Amino acid sequence: MVFIDETGMHLGLTRLYGRAPKGERLYDTEAPVNRGQNISLIGGMSIDGLIATLSVVGSVDTGVFLFYIQEILIPQLWVGVIVVMDNLPVHHAHVVREAIEAAGAKLVFLLPYSPDLSAIELCWSKLKQLLRSGKARTREALDQALTKIINHCISSDDAFAWFAHCNLFI
C-alpha cells in the first residue's frame, strides 16, 4: 500500500509549546510577522517510509498533482501496489486514475472524513513538529530542513508504527 496526501507549511512555523521558569511566560522572539508564501508538500508513503515527495509554492491543483503522479510517483511504484488517497477533488481527476492504473497499480479512496485511516497523516504530524523545531526562515533553509527530515528523521520503523496505529497490518 502507498498512501498519497498533501500538507501545507510556511516560513513562520514555530514551536507551539516550550518551557520557562515557574511563574514566567515563554516568548519566542524569532517568530516572523510575515509567514511568507504557503508551500505544499505532496508525498507518498509505503511501509518503507516516504517514497515520493514534491514541494511546490502555493496550492495543489490538478495540473500539479498530475505532474506529481506521472513524474515522481509512478517511477517508484511497483505492479500490484494499492494507492490510497483521500477525497480531495484533484485526486478524482480521470487522468490521475488512468495514469495510476496504467502503471499496474490499483487506486482506492478513503471514506470521507476519515484521516484516522491514513498512515501518512501521522507522518505529516512528525514532519511539521520537526520543522517547527528547525525554525527555517528562508525558502532555502526550509528546503534543506525538508530534505534532512525526509531522508534522516522519518524511518521505516516510523512507517511501520504508523501503519500499525491505523490498524493496517501487512
TAHUMO-V118657 format. One record per backbone hydrogen bond with DSSP energy under -0.5 kcal/mol. NH is the residue of the N-H (numbers start at 1). CO is the residue of the C=O. Records with the same first field share a line. If there is no record, write none. Layout:
NH->CO / CO
This chain:
2->82
3->45
4->84
5->43
7->41
9->39
11->35
13->10
15->132
24->21
29->27
31->28
35->33
39->9
40->56
41->7
42->40 / 54
43->5
44->52
45->3
46->49
49->46
51->44
52->44
54->42
56->40
58->38
61->59
65->61
66->62
67->63
68->64
69->65
70->66
71->67
72->67 / 68
73->68
74->69
76->73
77->73 / 74
80->104
81->78
83->81 / 106
84->2 / 82
85->108
86->4
91->88
92->88 / 89
93->90
96->93
97->93
98->94
99->95
100->96
101->97
102->98
103->99 / 100
104->101
105->100
106->81
108->83
110->85
114->111
117->114
118->115
119->117
121->118
122->118 / 119
123->119
124->120
125->121
126->122
127->123
128->124
129->125
130->126
131->127
132->128
133->129
134->130
135->131
136->131
142->138
143->139
144->140
145->141
146->142
147->143
148->144
149->145
150->146
151->147
152->148
153->148 / 149
154->149
155->153
159->155
160->156
161->157
162->158
163->159
164->160
165->161
166->162
167->164
168->163
169->167
